[in-house]
Amino acid sequence: MKTRSWSYSEFSLALQCQRRYKHVVIDKIKPESLESGDMAFGSALHAALNALLKKEDGQAVFRVFWDTYKDKKLFYSRFAWPELSDLGERFIARFERKEAHKYVPHTMEERLYGEYKGIKLEGTADFYGEYDGILTVSDFKTTAYAYEKSKILHSLQLNLYAFLGMQCLDFEPEALCYVPFVKATGGLQGVQKVTFDREKMFAMLDDMVTIIEGFSSSFPKNPNICKIGSNECPFIETCWGKITKEGEE
Amino acid sequence: MKTYEEIAKELDSNIPRDVISKREAAGGRYLDYLEGWYVIDRLNKVLGIGNWAYTSQVSLVERGEIEQRSGKAFSVHYIASVRLVANIGDKKTEFTDYGYGDGTDRGSQGKAHELAVKEAVTDGLKRCAKNLGLSMGLALYDKTREYVNEEKEEEGSNGRDTGVAPHAQGLPPAVHSGGGINRVQTVPKPRIDTKEKTTLDAIHVMQRVIFAKRLTTAQELKARLKEKYGVESSDKLSEDQAKVFLTELQGMVV
């Protein structure tokens, strides 16, 4: 495990369940469950914002990207394809009107590869550059409901991006930002920003490295997350076999 | 005289940050609101004096005495049903809504009633007015504050100097308008400005989507352009070549 390269999402996955991490990342098993429409929407919006900040036609990019999902069978939680189509256009229009002029990109959507205390790290931040004149690492988020401030106060993801920016781009941020696009309200929540703290970043990375070093090559299962609420792990049968009506394997 | 479209645009514009007041609500939270005089002033400025009016009916819902630090005080609570009618260009519209007010006075029951009734009617009027558009208070219902401008209200945008409160001229007389009431049509969401697209623009869009979907890389696409079309970038394609290349890209994305 220690020799692998770790992104934030892979680290989060392994923290939840090392066996699930193995299925997804190492074995690259694609679960039979439907692709998430919400995740596809997030990808489409990211592509559009990326284009917009490069002074290209964000709306056109979104339309083309999102149209490819129109007739696909996807799993949608609250909003279906047409509603997300409308939401996406509105998000982009509002972002273009209210926020885009504040961004001066240095690097965007570039995969960075680094290393910290012998552990390989990688990540793709949405934005390294100036936001309102301040050197900032930003990540755009599509979310069902408004983001709480606590999510950014202790964001390993943004601190990891900050580290990679420092190591690979010689970019030391002054601030870390989440930019949430809230589907429930159809608007921009307002940039969630926190001052970058170098010491805190290193403390978080130290913890991350400690945890990674503690991962087991036997990839133990975490039964606690096999089923959370109505969400069932797509690998539940792979891990535990087929469950009969009587609950016997 | 302003047209319907001009008025609708003004009504549906953003609210400047500096006209929003705050009041403390239950649980120590603060709520944003527009003051009554501002709403009335805006109705006058946007619709025109004489182009709107309202009627009201109040109901006493509770009365009694409350204990304050300085002693007992009369306390009354009213609900007001308010009907606002307005001419918007050549369209007539109306809204009915309810307001709440309470009044407290140590010395005079009448004073307590006066305060409560006025508050209830003003509240009801504001609730009616918000239906006219974002700038009339509707924007404050959006928790993201999307439609609130950080900039101060510009001088002249509401016909008065910033920071100088106009005199409250008193409430306009109640007028009953005739029939033929139509609901205000909300200003339609502006459709995306679709510029005339050249083939090259479309290629750039498709390339952006292809890279975002990780269907290929910029280097691979560059190699393809060199191999098939003899050019280094899509900008160097002829119109005919560009059309062929665009079709190729569209095939990759589908």
Interface residues (C-beta under 8 A of the other chain):
Chain A: S43 A44 H46 A47 N50 A51 E56 D57 Q59 A60 V61 V64 F65 T68 E89 R90 A93 R94 A146 V182 T185 G187 L188 Q189 G190
Chain B: D142 K143 T144 R145 E146 K189 P190 I192 T194 K195 K197 D201 A202 H204 V205 M206 R208 V209 A212 K213 V253 V254
